[in-house]
Amino acid sequence: MATFTIAALYKFVDLPDYESLQQPLLALCNAQQVKGTLLLAREGINGTIAGSAQGIAAVLAYLRGDPRLRTLEHKESWSDEMPFYRMKVKLKREIVTMGVPDLDAQRLAGAYVAPQEWNALIQDPDVVVVDVRNDYEVSIGSFSGAVNPHTASFSEFPDWVREQAAEGGVLEKKRKVAMFCTGGIRCEKSTAYLRSQGYDEVYHLQGGILKYLETVPAEESLWQGQCFVFDERVSVGHGLEPGEYELCRACRLPLSAADKASEHYLEGISCPHCHDQHTEEQKRRFAERQKQVELARQRRQRHIGARLDRDAVKGASLAGHGGSGGG
């Protein structure tokens, strides 16, 4: 039986007093021995936390005690190990960074499409289907026929939209756009941005890829490959079964079996994606960290360097991923 409950959550809502919410929330999480990261901003809350079932329930009840967060939804998954090492409550300008001031995702977000109705929508020839995740996420799986914007971070998305709305772009004269992301939060903002640019028919996958993989049978699925997630599983497939990918601890990119067979792969030090991207000093530090990981492994202890540090993942949005949530 799994020991820890993992809750991924987000909500776009006006929180002008978000700074004053930080310390009481952090104190409660620590008192309940809940760990993870929560982001607070004027536009809402986003994050993933883990702890006992009772501890998670206490934190969620506390949050929903604020009338503005009464309808806060969360997604749960479970783990035999605590996936986080500490609790952080951070103050941010945005709960998912796009860099567009005053974009009201709460009011402007596009229309939700349930997973059971998604296949029919994206097979409509009049619909442009856009994967709003980052390039390294798209590289291991996406929906058949979806457009990859090839962004390194979500903040590049507005520039991509402007480029593709111009003559010859995939969005030129297209008014019907369907978007998807890991757990839904990036779609809230990306669809809001498109609507702010004059696009009338904008849709997004409710619950994100994770909800689709959880609810749509594999034999009916249009998903190809695996879905990158921002926790120790690295990737999941249909039924949210853990996938085959592992993480390069040097560049934080997902690695396939072929990547690990490469001459450029040294566990914890380099991979085909980053072998020529780091200095010798950085590689020495990575090698020392890997040595400590191996020693901890021999002692049957956990080492902080052996787990995914969400904050270090390039361009990643939080919750965006986690146990069944975000991104």
Backbone bond lengths (Angstrom), bond angles and torsions (degrees), N, CA, C in turn:
res aa  C-N    CA-C-N  psi(-1)  N-CA   C-N-CA  omega(-1)  CA-C   N-CA-C  phi
1 M - - - 1.473 - - 1.524 109.51 -
2 A 1.350 117.38 131.71 1.458 121.74 -177.92 1.522 110.38 -64.01
3 T 1.329 115.34 138.94 1.457 121.22 -176.49 1.517 112.94 -87.45
4 F 1.325 116.69 -35.28 1.458 121.05 -172.29 1.527 111.93 -113.50
5 T 1.310 114.48 138.47 1.462 121.76 173.44 1.520 108.30 -97.94
6 I 1.333 116.38 133.18 1.462 122.36 178.32 1.519 107.80 -111.80
7 A 1.330 116.91 125.51 1.467 121.39 -179.33 1.522 109.60 -118.97
8 A 1.322 116.22 121.73 1.461 122.73 174.84 1.526 107.51 -104.67
9 L 1.320 116.38 133.00 1.460 119.94 -174.24 1.518 111.34 -147.58
10 Y 1.318 115.80 153.51 1.457 121.60 168.69 1.518 108.60 -162.43
11 K 1.312 115.29 155.08 1.459 120.74 173.73 1.513 109.26 -158.85
12 F 1.320 116.07 128.64 1.457 121.47 172.15 1.530 108.05 -85.01
13 V 1.330 115.52 117.64 1.459 121.24 -179.53 1.522 107.49 -160.31
14 D 1.293 117.93 148.05 1.460 121.51 -177.52 1.533 110.49 -72.42
15 L 1.330 116.11 116.28 1.462 122.18 179.48 1.540 108.98 -125.03
16 P 1.321 118.06 75.25 1.466 119.86 -178.34 1.525 113.53 -62.44
17 D 1.330 117.52 -22.19 1.462 122.17 -179.54 1.527 112.17 -101.68
18 Y 1.331 117.52 26.47 1.464 120.59 -172.25 1.525 112.91 -58.80
19 E 1.320 117.91 -30.77 1.468 119.55 -179.28 1.527 111.39 -63.44
20 S 1.320 116.81 -37.14 1.468 120.30 -178.63 1.525 112.56 -74.29
21 L 1.330 117.14 -12.11 1.464 121.11 -179.93 1.527 112.08 -83.75
22 Q 1.327 117.19 -16.67 1.465 121.29 -171.03 1.521 113.68 -61.78
23 Q 1.320 118.01 -57.40 1.463 120.52 -172.52 1.538 113.36 -67.64
24 P 1.335 119.73 -43.98 1.473 118.05 176.60 1.526 113.03 -60.31
25 L 1.336 116.79 -37.82 1.466 120.29 179.59 1.525 110.51 -68.23
26 L 1.324 117.24 -42.67 1.457 120.93 178.65 1.527 110.51 -62.64
27 A 1.327 116.67 -43.46 1.469 120.84 -179.70 1.526 111.00 -61.30
28 L 1.331 116.95 -42.09 1.461 120.49 179.70 1.524 111.07 -64.00
29 C 1.341 116.15 -46.47 1.467 119.77 -179.51 1.526 110.84 -59.96
30 N 1.331 116.41 -43.68 1.468 119.64 178.90 1.529 111.25 -63.79
31 A 1.316 116.44 -40.62 1.466 120.26 179.39 1.527 111.51 -63.42
32 Q 1.330 115.77 -31.98 1.471 120.71 -179.64 1.524 112.43 -92.08
33 Q 1.337 116.74 4.18 1.464 122.86 -178.77 1.532 111.72 57.77
34 V 1.322 114.46 36.92 1.464 122.08 176.67 1.528 108.22 -95.02
35 K 1.343 116.28 136.83 1.457 121.04 -179.14 1.525 110.40 -125.87
36 G 1.335 115.75 162.14 1.453 121.53 -178.84 1.507 110.16 137.32
37 T 1.320 117.04 -155.81 1.460 122.00 179.48 1.514 110.34 -137.78
38 L 1.324 115.76 132.63 1.464 122.28 172.17 1.518 108.08 -122.04
39 L 1.320 115.85 137.12 1.456 122.19 177.24 1.521 108.98 -108.97
40 L 1.319 116.03 133.13 1.457 122.38 176.40 1.517 109.02 -118.10
41 A 1.318 116.71 136.51 1.464 121.98 176.86 1.521 108.45 -149.71
42 R 1.301 115.65 170.76 1.467 119.90 177.17 1.521 110.76 -56.58
43 E 1.339 116.82 -30.01 1.468 120.16 -175.36 1.518 113.86 -89.58
44 G 1.361 118.87 -2.31 1.453 118.03 176.21 1.514 114.31 144.43
45 I 1.338 116.06 -152.47 1.463 123.81 -175.15 1.523 109.47 -135.58
46 N 1.338 115.98 147.96 1.453 121.68 -178.37 1.522 108.25 -155.39
47 G 1.312 118.18 140.74 1.453 118.51 174.60 1.501 114.07 164.67
48 T 1.332 114.66 179.83 1.457 122.83 176.75 1.514 108.52 -137.72
49 I 1.317 116.32 132.62 1.462 122.03 -178.81 1.520 109.50 -132.31
50 A 1.324 116.07 158.83 1.462 120.87 -179.99 1.522 109.70 -141.70
51 G 1.313 115.67 148.70 1.456 120.80 179.31 1.516 109.57 175.25
52 S 1.319 116.17 -165.05 1.459 119.57 175.23 1.525 109.09 -68.38
53 A 1.317 115.93 160.52 1.470 119.48 178.75 1.518 110.35 -58.39
54 Q 1.338 116.23 -38.84 1.463 120.25 -179.40 1.525 111.24 -69.09
55 G 1.335 116.48 -39.79 1.452 120.54 179.74 1.517 112.18 -65.01
56 I 1.327 116.33 -44.41 1.469 120.41 178.38 1.520 110.07 -63.91
57 A 1.330 117.36 -41.98 1.469 120.70 179.13 1.520 110.79 -61.13
58 A 1.333 117.01 -38.01 1.460 120.61 -179.90 1.520 111.93 -66.29
59 V 1.328 116.45 -41.66 1.467 120.39 179.45 1.526 110.50 -66.80
60 L 1.327 117.21 -43.82 1.464 120.35 179.68 1.524 111.25 -64.37
61 A 1.316 116.69 -39.21 1.465 120.40 178.49 1.533 110.23 -64.49
62 Y 1.315 116.18 -39.66 1.467 120.94 177.77 1.526 110.43 -61.81
63 L 1.320 116.67 -47.33 1.463 120.34 -179.64 1.525 110.98 -62.22
64 R 1.327 116.47 -44.93 1.473 120.09 -177.98 1.522 112.09 -72.65
65 G 1.338 116.43 -10.99 1.457 119.27 173.62 1.518 112.80 -69.58
66 D 1.332 116.11 -18.99 1.461 120.86 171.83 1.531 107.06 -80.00
67 P 1.329 118.91 120.70 1.474 120.70 -176.91 1.522 113.63 -53.47
68 R 1.311 116.84 -29.21 1.468 119.92 -179.72 1.528 111.73 -71.55
69 L 1.320 116.83 -21.55 1.466 121.73 -178.46 1.530 112.02 -111.24
70 R 1.303 116.56 14.13 1.462 120.98 -176.31 1.526 111.93 -57.44
71 T 1.332 117.33 -35.20 1.467 120.81 -177.63 1.530 112.05 -96.67
72 L 1.330 117.49 15.24 1.463 121.06 178.09 1.527 110.38 -55.58
73 E 1.317 116.44 127.67 1.456 121.32 176.92 1.528 109.44 -104.36
74 H 1.312 116.34 154.55 1.455 119.99 176.31 1.518 109.07 -142.41
75 K 1.328 115.28 162.46 1.455 121.26 177.06 1.517 107.82 -122.64
76 E 1.309 116.01 138.65 1.456 120.33 -175.67 1.530 112.34 -113.38
77 S 1.319 114.40 146.08 1.458 121.91 166.13 1.525 106.09 -141.40
78 W 1.318 117.17 178.63 1.457 119.53 -172.94 1.517 110.32 -137.42
79 S 1.324 115.46 154.08 1.462 120.66 -178.02 1.526 110.07 -146.90
80 D 1.326 115.70 148.59 1.459 120.88 175.33 1.523 111.61 -79.34
81 E 1.337 117.12 -14.72 1.455 121.87 179.77 1.521 110.19 -126.12
82 M 1.333 116.41 149.76 1.455 120.41 173.97 1.528 108.79 -69.87
83 P 1.344 118.49 119.61 1.462 120.62 -174.88 1.525 114.68 -82.10
84 F 1.330 118.48 -6.67 1.461 121.48 -177.91 1.531 110.28 -124.98
85 Y 1.320 115.50 159.42 1.461 120.67 -175.88 1.517 113.59 -107.45
86 R 1.302 117.72 -16.50 1.460 120.32 -177.72 1.526 108.67 -157.17
87 M 1.306 115.65 169.93 1.463 120.96 176.25 1.518 109.23 -109.14
88 K 1.337 115.50 130.01 1.459 121.38 178.18 1.525 109.15 -131.24
89 V 1.322 116.12 134.06 1.461 122.06 171.33 1.524 105.47 -120.65
90 K 1.328 116.37 110.71 1.456 121.87 -172.32 1.522 111.57 -107.28
91 L 1.326 115.55 144.79 1.450 122.06 174.13 1.524 108.77 -95.52
92 K 1.330 116.45 129.18 1.463 121.18 -175.37 1.527 110.83 -134.21
93 R 1.318 115.41 161.18 1.469 119.54 171.90 1.522 110.64 -73.21
94 E 1.339 116.20 -33.95 1.462 121.62 179.85 1.527 108.16 -138.46
95 I 1.317 116.88 149.81 1.462 119.32 177.15 1.523 110.83 -83.02
96 V 1.308 118.17 -16.77 1.457 123.84 166.91 1.522 105.29 -145.28
97 T 1.322 116.63 121.80 1.461 120.83 -165.02 1.517 112.91 -82.45
98 M 1.324 115.81 112.76 1.455 122.29 171.49 1.523 110.78 -111.15
99 G 1.337 117.22 -30.29 1.455 120.66 177.69 1.514 114.22 84.44
100 V 1.338 117.23 21.21 1.467 121.06 176.96 1.527 107.66 -107.93
101 P 1.321 118.40 108.37 1.470 120.32 -176.50 1.533 112.61 -62.48
102 D 1.319 114.51 142.26 1.470 122.24 171.69 1.531 114.17 62.00
103 L 1.324 117.60 24.18 1.468 120.03 174.92 1.526 108.33 -79.31
104 D 1.313 116.96 119.57 1.464 122.10 -174.98 1.527 110.20 -93.74
105 A 1.343 115.73 86.91 1.466 119.90 -178.98 1.515 111.75 -66.96
106 Q 1.310 116.79 -29.79 1.467 120.54 179.90 1.524 111.14 -62.25
107 R 1.321 116.42 -38.36 1.465 120.72 -175.34 1.531 112.91 -94.87
108 L 1.341 117.67 -32.43 1.459 120.81 -169.68 1.529 115.05 -100.53
109 A 1.323 118.70 -7.97 1.466 120.25 -175.65 1.530 111.07 -53.79
110 G 1.331 115.38 148.33 1.454 121.04 -177.94 1.520 113.32 -70.60
111 A 1.321 115.35 -176.39 1.465 121.62 -177.12 1.525 110.78 -79.58
112 Y 1.341 115.87 134.36 1.460 120.63 175.77 1.525 110.50 -71.20
113 V 1.328 115.23 144.04 1.458 121.46 172.10 1.521 107.30 -125.78
114 A 1.322 117.10 123.00 1.461 121.80 -178.67 1.531 110.33 -64.62
115 P 1.325 118.54 149.53 1.470 120.88 179.52 1.525 113.51 -52.97
116 Q 1.336 116.47 -36.29 1.465 120.04 -178.40 1.535 112.34 -68.51
117 E 1.335 116.86 -18.52 1.464 120.99 -178.81 1.526 112.55 -105.85
118 W 1.328 115.85 -2.87 1.465 120.64 -173.75 1.525 112.61 -66.82
119 N 1.329 117.76 -41.57 1.463 120.37 -177.05 1.518 112.07 -57.37
120 A 1.318 116.21 -44.49 1.471 119.69 -178.88 1.523 110.96 -63.52
121 L 1.313 117.27 -39.34 1.462 120.35 -179.33 1.522 111.65 -65.04
122 I 1.330 117.35 -49.29 1.468 118.75 -173.35 1.529 112.87 -76.47
123 Q 1.346 116.85 -10.43 1.457 119.70 174.51 1.523 112.49 -90.82
124 D 1.330 116.68 -3.28 1.465 121.70 175.46 1.525 108.59 -70.98
125 P 1.327 119.23 120.80 1.471 121.30 -176.95 1.528 113.55 -63.88
126 D 1.314 118.18 -16.56 1.461 120.83 179.51 1.529 112.77 -87.23
127 V 1.320 116.58 -1.83 1.469 120.87 -176.89 1.525 110.45 -102.52
128 V 1.336 116.35 131.31 1.461 121.45 170.20 1.529 107.52 -91.84
129 V 1.315 116.99 123.02 1.466 122.31 -177.63 1.528 108.27 -102.97
130 V 1.329 116.83 123.43 1.465 121.45 -174.23 1.526 110.36 -123.11
131 D 1.315 115.72 128.21 1.459 123.08 173.93 1.531 106.88 -88.51
132 V 1.330 118.01 112.67 1.462 120.14 -173.45 1.536 112.87 -92.23
133 R 1.331 117.25 11.28 1.457 119.72 177.40 1.535 110.12 -82.65
134 N 1.319 115.25 173.90 1.454 120.28 -179.95 1.520 111.37 -79.34
135 D 1.324 115.84 161.19 1.454 121.93 -170.91 1.524 112.85 -57.75
136 Y 1.340 117.27 -40.65 1.464 118.97 -177.95 1.527 111.69 -67.71
137 E 1.341 117.62 -25.54 1.459 120.84 175.86 1.524 110.51 -75.30
138 V 1.334 115.58 -45.06 1.463 120.97 -179.18 1.520 110.92 -62.87
139 S 1.330 116.99 -29.73 1.466 121.34 -173.11 1.518 113.56 -61.49
140 I 1.346 118.16 -22.83 1.470 118.55 -177.49 1.524 112.81 -105.14
141 G 1.346 117.16 -0.94 1.455 118.43 177.46 1.508 112.69 168.63
142 S 1.346 116.19 148.36 1.467 121.33 178.02 1.529 108.05 -167.49
143 F 1.335 115.26 177.36 1.453 119.08 174.91 1.519 110.08 -79.88
144 S 1.308 114.89 143.63 1.464 120.96 -179.91 1.526 110.39 -56.57
145 G 1.322 116.36 127.35 1.454 121.36 176.68 1.507 115.81 84.68
146 A 1.335 118.15 -0.75 1.468 120.39 -178.89 1.521 111.23 -73.21
147 V 1.331 115.31 148.15 1.461 121.91 177.35 1.522 109.23 -82.85
148 N 1.331 116.94 131.65 1.459 122.83 175.13 1.528 108.28 -100.20
149 P 1.334 119.07 115.02 1.470 120.55 179.85 1.529 113.57 -71.39
150 H 1.326 118.29 -10.52 1.465 123.22 -179.47 1.525 111.48 56.33
151 T 1.319 116.10 47.53 1.459 120.92 176.82 1.525 110.01 -93.75
152 A 1.336 115.53 145.33 1.461 120.91 175.75 1.523 110.76 -89.84
153 S 1.330 116.64 -21.81 1.461 121.66 176.38 1.523 108.73 -150.23
154 F 1.313 116.15 158.49 1.463 121.33 -176.60 1.522 112.06 -64.02
155 S 1.325 117.39 -25.74 1.468 120.79 -179.88 1.527 112.16 -67.35
156 E 1.336 118.13 -13.55 1.461 121.13 177.41 1.527 112.13 -83.63
157 F 1.316 116.62 -11.22 1.462 120.38 -173.80 1.536 113.76 -60.95
158 P 1.347 120.68 -44.37 1.471 119.28 178.95 1.526 113.35 -58.18
159 D 1.331 117.56 -39.12 1.465 120.11 178.13 1.522 110.36 -64.32
160 W 1.335 116.20 -39.49 1.469 119.35 178.37 1.523 110.49 -62.55
161 V 1.318 117.54 -41.97 1.465 120.89 179.21 1.522 110.23 -60.89
162 R 1.324 116.93 -45.73 1.473 119.88 -179.68 1.519 111.38 -61.94
163 E 1.333 116.66 -40.07 1.462 120.13 178.79 1.524 111.36 -66.02
164 Q 1.323 117.10 -43.66 1.458 120.98 -174.76 1.523 113.54 -79.88
165 A 1.327 117.19 -13.57 1.460 120.37 174.93 1.523 111.48 -81.85
166 A 1.323 116.36 -14.99 1.462 121.34 179.96 1.529 110.29 -77.00
167 E 1.312 116.15 174.19 1.460 121.82 -177.40 1.526 110.90 -56.65
168 G 1.318 115.57 128.82 1.455 121.41 179.14 1.515 114.21 89.16
169 G 1.336 117.59 -7.08 1.452 120.88 -179.14 1.516 112.27 -81.31
170 V 1.331 116.38 162.78 1.470 119.99 -177.06 1.521 112.12 -69.97
171 L 1.326 117.58 -17.59 1.463 120.41 179.32 1.529 112.89 -100.30
172 E 1.325 117.01 -0.18 1.468 120.14 -178.86 1.535 110.54 -60.78
173 K 1.307 115.61 124.02 1.469 123.42 177.68 1.528 112.85 59.70
174 K 1.326 117.31 15.32 1.446 120.67 176.76 1.523 108.35 -99.25
175 R 1.292 117.41 123.76 1.457 120.84 -179.04 1.520 112.24 -108.28
176 K 1.313 117.42 -5.64 1.455 121.20 -176.65 1.533 108.27 -116.04
177 V 1.338 116.14 108.62 1.465 121.21 -173.75 1.522 109.51 -129.05
178 A 1.335 116.10 133.56 1.463 122.08 175.88 1.521 108.61 -116.34
179 M 1.332 116.68 131.64 1.457 121.02 -177.22 1.526 110.77 -124.90
180 F 1.328 115.14 154.93 1.468 119.67 177.20 1.518 109.51 -148.69
181 C 1.339 114.34 156.08 1.460 121.84 177.21 1.525 107.94 -150.00
182 T 1.316 118.21 -172.14 1.467 121.24 -171.95 1.522 112.81 -62.54
183 G 1.341 116.14 -56.65 1.459 119.49 -175.52 1.507 115.09 -126.81
184 G 1.332 117.97 -5.56 1.454 120.44 173.99 1.513 117.07 123.06
185 I 1.337 118.75 -25.53 1.460 119.06 -171.07 1.526 112.80 -68.76
186 R 1.324 117.65 -40.59 1.466 118.29 179.53 1.523 111.40 -67.40
187 C 1.342 116.08 -30.90 1.464 119.40 177.77 1.521 112.02 -67.62
188 E 1.333 116.60 -34.14 1.465 119.04 177.53 1.532 109.45 -56.59
189 K 1.329 115.49 -45.49 1.461 119.66 -177.44 1.523 112.99 -77.27
190 S 1.321 116.97 -40.84 1.459 119.16 -177.70 1.524 111.50 -66.21
191 T 1.345 117.12 -39.48 1.466 118.39 177.40 1.531 110.79 -69.83
192 A 1.326 116.50 -35.64 1.468 119.48 176.38 1.523 110.27 -62.85
193 Y 1.322 116.13 -40.01 1.467 119.01 179.75 1.530 110.74 -65.06
194 L 1.340 117.51 -43.34 1.460 119.25 178.90 1.522 111.36 -61.75
195 R 1.319 116.41 -41.11 1.460 119.21 179.14 1.524 110.71 -65.36
196 S 1.317 117.24 -34.62 1.468 120.07 177.25 1.520 111.25 -67.71
197 Q 1.340 116.41 -19.57 1.468 121.05 179.05 1.526 112.24 -95.84
198 G 1.329 116.68 7.84 1.458 119.89 173.66 1.518 116.12 100.21
199 Y 1.329 117.82 4.75 1.461 120.26 177.19 1.524 109.10 -81.13
200 D 1.326 115.65 126.06 1.465 120.03 -172.62 1.523 113.48 -89.73
201 E 1.317 117.34 -42.45 1.462 121.24 -176.67 1.526 109.36 -103.87
202 V 1.304 115.29 94.10 1.464 121.27 -177.97 1.524 108.54 -126.10
203 Y 1.324 116.39 128.93 1.456 122.02 -175.24 1.522 110.32 -126.51
204 H 1.332 116.45 154.74 1.458 118.94 171.94 1.521 110.78 -144.68
205 L 1.332 114.28 151.66 1.455 122.88 -174.79 1.523 109.96 -71.88
206 Q 1.313 116.50 116.79 1.461 121.45 -177.44 1.532 110.47 -68.25
207 G 1.329 115.13 125.72 1.456 119.67 -178.34 1.515 114.04 82.21
208 G 1.332 116.74 -3.51 1.452 121.22 176.58 1.519 114.53 70.95
209 I 1.326 114.17 -172.11 1.464 121.26 -178.93 1.525 110.99 -58.56
210 L 1.322 115.69 -38.78 1.470 118.89 -176.46 1.516 112.08 -61.53
211 K 1.320 116.87 -40.66 1.466 119.62 178.42 1.523 110.57 -68.07
212 Y 1.328 116.95 -37.10 1.460 121.60 177.66 1.533 109.92 -62.07
213 L 1.334 116.82 -48.47 1.457 120.80 -178.90 1.525 111.99 -65.51
214 E 1.319 115.38 -28.77 1.464 120.41 179.99 1.521 112.20 -75.50
215 T 1.336 117.00 -33.47 1.462 119.90 -169.40 1.530 115.22 -109.70
216 V 1.322 118.39 -26.47 1.473 120.68 -177.09 1.528 109.30 -92.15
217 P 1.325 118.81 123.90 1.470 121.25 -179.82 1.527 111.38 -58.53
218 A 1.316 116.06 144.93 1.460 121.21 -177.39 1.525 111.98 -56.33
219 E 1.336 116.71 -36.41 1.464 119.35 -177.52 1.530 112.61 -70.83
220 E 1.326 117.72 -16.13 1.469 121.26 177.98 1.528 112.07 -105.08
221 S 1.301 116.81 -1.57 1.456 121.54 -170.48 1.523 113.20 -79.15
222 L 1.331 115.08 145.80 1.460 121.99 172.84 1.528 110.83 -104.97
223 W 1.317 116.35 6.79 1.463 121.15 177.83 1.526 110.04 -78.59
224 Q 1.326 115.94 137.86 1.456 120.88 178.97 1.526 109.39 -123.22
225 G 1.324 117.04 128.45 1.455 120.87 178.43 1.515 111.74 93.50
226 Q 1.346 115.41 -147.88 1.449 121.41 -178.75 1.521 109.99 -125.56
227 C 1.323 115.27 167.74 1.464 120.98 -178.00 1.527 109.22 -111.78
228 F 1.317 116.40 122.76 1.463 121.37 177.16 1.528 109.28 -68.70
229 V 1.336 115.80 135.18 1.461 121.01 176.47 1.525 108.90 -128.85
230 F 1.340 115.47 152.80 1.454 120.84 -173.13 1.534 112.02 -94.03
231 D 1.321 115.36 54.78 1.456 119.66 173.23 1.524 108.04 -151.34
232 E 1.318 117.25 -170.64 1.456 120.94 -171.19 1.521 113.78 -66.89
233 R 1.332 118.06 -12.79 1.467 119.49 177.90 1.526 111.37 -72.94
234 V 1.314 117.67 -29.51 1.475 127.38 -179.24 1.524 111.66 72.00
235 S 1.329 118.33 -48.55 1.464 120.12 178.10 1.519 109.93 -147.93
236 V 1.348 115.08 156.33 1.462 121.31 175.62 1.514 108.89 -136.27
237 G 1.332 114.35 159.68 1.456 120.62 177.03 1.515 110.54 -120.31
238 H 1.326 117.03 -156.04 1.461 121.02 179.98 1.524 110.27 -61.09
239 G 1.326 114.58 143.18 1.447 119.70 -175.02 1.510 113.06 72.11
240 L 1.335 116.05 8.94 1.473 123.43 -177.96 1.526 111.86 60.43
241 E 1.323 116.16 27.77 1.463 120.18 174.98 1.530 109.33 -70.75
242 P 1.338 118.00 135.97 1.472 120.14 179.13 1.520 111.73 -54.44
243 G 1.324 115.99 138.94 1.457 120.93 -177.50 1.511 113.00 -90.61
244 E 1.326 115.39 -169.77 1.461 121.37 -173.20 1.527 112.80 -93.51
245 Y 1.310 118.18 -7.67 1.462 120.08 -174.40 1.519 112.14 -78.54
246 E 1.316 114.94 149.83 1.455 123.01 171.91 1.524 107.76 -121.21
247 L 1.327 116.15 176.18 1.453 120.06 -174.79 1.519 110.52 -113.07
248 C 1.329 116.11 135.19 1.463 119.99 170.55 1.524 107.29 -76.63
249 R 1.318 117.28 120.71 1.465 120.73 -177.47 1.528 112.08 -76.52
250 A 1.317 117.76 -7.40 1.460 120.80 177.88 1.522 112.20 -89.20
251 C 1.362 116.86 -44.38 1.471 119.49 -177.24 1.526 112.90 -115.56
252 R 1.347 117.68 -5.70 1.465 122.95 177.40 1.525 113.77 66.87
253 L 1.324 117.98 25.41 1.463 121.23 176.02 1.526 109.94 -99.80
254 P 1.341 117.07 151.93 1.470 120.39 -179.87 1.520 111.69 -71.56
255 L 1.324 115.85 142.30 1.457 122.04 -177.44 1.523 110.66 -120.24
256 S 1.322 115.49 130.40 1.459 121.27 174.71 1.526 109.29 -87.95
257 A 1.323 116.32 174.82 1.461 120.28 176.77 1.524 110.46 -60.61
258 A 1.349 116.76 -37.83 1.471 120.62 178.50 1.524 110.90 -64.58
259 D 1.333 117.02 -39.45 1.467 120.20 177.53 1.526 110.52 -60.72
260 K 1.333 116.00 -41.60 1.461 120.07 -177.13 1.532 112.10 -72.34
261 A 1.334 116.39 -18.62 1.463 120.32 177.27 1.533 111.77 -85.21
262 S 1.317 117.21 -6.97 1.465 121.99 -177.52 1.530 111.34 -69.11
263 E 1.325 115.26 149.87 1.463 120.30 175.99 1.528 111.52 -65.79
264 H 1.323 116.73 -17.83 1.464 120.79 -178.92 1.529 112.82 -87.95
265 Y 1.335 116.71 -1.95 1.463 119.12 -178.33 1.517 111.11 -90.84
266 L 1.317 116.12 121.91 1.453 124.03 170.54 1.510 106.30 -129.89
267 E 1.312 118.02 115.77 1.458 121.09 -172.98 1.524 111.84 -51.33
268 G 1.329 114.63 125.13 1.454 121.25 177.56 1.507 114.70 79.42
269 I 1.355 118.08 -5.77 1.463 120.91 -172.77 1.528 112.87 -119.48
270 S 1.321 117.35 -44.30 1.472 119.74 -178.07 1.518 110.13 -161.60
271 C 1.347 115.10 165.47 1.462 122.20 177.45 1.516 107.83 -150.51
272 P 1.335 119.15 176.48 1.469 120.41 179.80 1.523 114.05 -58.39
273 H 1.353 116.53 -25.05 1.466 119.95 -178.43 1.520 112.92 -79.36
274 C 1.340 117.09 -27.57 1.467 118.92 -169.43 1.520 115.04 -130.70
275 H 1.315 118.52 6.73 1.471 120.48 -172.44 1.527 112.48 -59.38
276 D 1.333 117.20 -25.84 1.465 120.14 -179.61 1.527 112.18 -111.26
277 Q 1.344 116.30 18.51 1.463 120.40 -175.17 1.522 113.50 -105.41
278 H 1.342 118.16 -10.02 1.453 121.13 -174.96 1.526 111.63 -117.45
279 T 1.317 115.14 151.27 1.458 120.54 178.13 1.524 110.35 -75.73
280 E 1.335 115.86 165.74 1.453 119.80 177.81 1.523 111.04 -62.67
281 E 1.334 116.57 -35.73 1.451 119.98 178.05 1.531 110.79 -64.03
282 Q 1.329 117.03 -42.57 1.457 120.37 177.46 1.523 110.79 -62.33
283 K 1.318 116.96 -41.98 1.461 120.25 179.83 1.516 111.36 -64.47
284 R 1.336 117.44 -35.73 1.467 119.75 176.33 1.531 110.66 -64.66
285 R 1.316 115.76 -40.48 1.469 119.00 178.05 1.520 110.81 -65.18
286 F 1.344 116.17 -41.99 1.464 119.76 178.21 1.528 110.59 -61.64
287 A 1.350 116.34 -40.69 1.454 120.74 -179.27 1.527 111.11 -64.72
288 E 1.340 117.34 -39.90 1.458 120.55 178.29 1.521 110.53 -66.47
289 R 1.337 116.52 -40.76 1.463 119.80 177.09 1.527 110.65 -61.69
290 Q 1.328 116.67 -43.36 1.457 120.32 -179.63 1.529 110.69 -64.08
291 K 1.336 116.32 -36.36 1.470 119.98 176.83 1.523 110.41 -60.03
292 Q 1.329 116.74 -43.61 1.465 121.04 179.03 1.524 111.04 -66.52
293 V 1.329 116.74 -36.41 1.463 120.81 176.38 1.526 110.10 -61.65
294 E 1.333 116.68 -45.16 1.459 121.00 -179.82 1.522 111.31 -63.80
295 L 1.337 116.74 -41.76 1.461 119.96 178.57 1.530 110.82 -62.83
296 A 1.341 116.26 -42.32 1.461 120.02 178.37 1.524 110.51 -64.18
297 R 1.320 115.77 -37.68 1.465 120.56 179.29 1.530 110.51 -63.34
298 Q 1.339 116.00 -41.92 1.464 120.28 179.01 1.522 111.17 -64.53
299 R 1.336 116.56 -32.42 1.466 120.97 179.59 1.525 111.82 -86.60
300 R 1.349 115.76 2.40 1.465 122.15 -177.81 1.524 111.54 59.73
301 Q 1.335 114.72 38.86 1.457 121.59 176.38 1.516 108.99 -114.69
302 R 1.331 115.25 158.93 1.463 120.11 175.60 1.513 108.78 -88.54
303 H 1.306 115.98 143.97 1.466 121.31 177.13 1.512 108.33 -123.85
304 I 1.329 116.67 136.20 1.465 120.43 -174.58 1.521 112.35 -60.92
305 G 1.327 117.26 -26.67 1.459 120.01 179.61 1.506 113.85 -76.08
306 A 1.329 117.15 -9.21 1.459 120.37 -177.45 1.510 112.67 -91.59
307 R 1.328 116.47 -2.85 1.453 120.22 -178.76 1.523 110.91 -114.09
308 L 1.290 114.49 162.51 1.458 120.21 177.96 1.508 110.66 -74.56
309 D 1.334 116.99 121.31 1.455 122.06 171.71 1.515 106.74 -91.47
310 R 1.322 117.62 105.73 1.465 121.76 -174.22 1.511 111.91 -56.09
311 D 1.338 116.30 -35.97 1.454 118.79 -175.83 1.519 111.88 -67.44
312 A 1.332 117.36 -18.74 1.452 120.11 -176.81 1.520 112.92 -91.95
313 V 1.305 117.89 -10.65 1.451 120.32 -178.38 1.530 109.32 -70.25
314 K 1.318 116.49 125.83 1.449 120.51 -175.35 1.522 111.48 -61.64
315 G 1.331 114.41 124.61 1.453 119.74 172.90 1.501 115.45 66.19
316 A 1.295 117.32 11.22 1.454 119.10 -176.13 1.510 111.27 -79.45
317 S 1.325 114.71 141.79 1.453 117.68 168.97 1.501 107.05 -97.77
318 L 1.294 114.76 146.60 1.447 118.51 -176.93 1.530 109.08 -71.16
319 A 1.195 115.97 170.92 1.441 121.44 179.18 1.473 111.13 51.86
320 G 0.962 106.23 -18.95 1.416 113.02 174.48 1.404 106.89 -62.26
321 H 1.171 98.26 13.61 1.299 90.81 169.88 1.465 122.28 -165.88
322 G 1.099 114.12 -63.92 1.449 127.20 174.95 1.486 112.74 9.89
323 G 1.286 116.45 -169.39 1.449 125.95 -171.30 1.479 114.89 -41.82
324 S 1.185 130.84 -38.12 1.450 125.58 170.12 1.504 107.28 -155.78
325 G 1.274 118.01 23.21 1.421 116.17 -162.39 1.484 116.19 -124.76
326 G 1.169 114.49 -154.10 1.398 133.69 171.57 1.475 121.43 38.42
327 G 1.285 113.03 -131.23 1.422 130.09 -170.27 1.393 125.48 -0.75
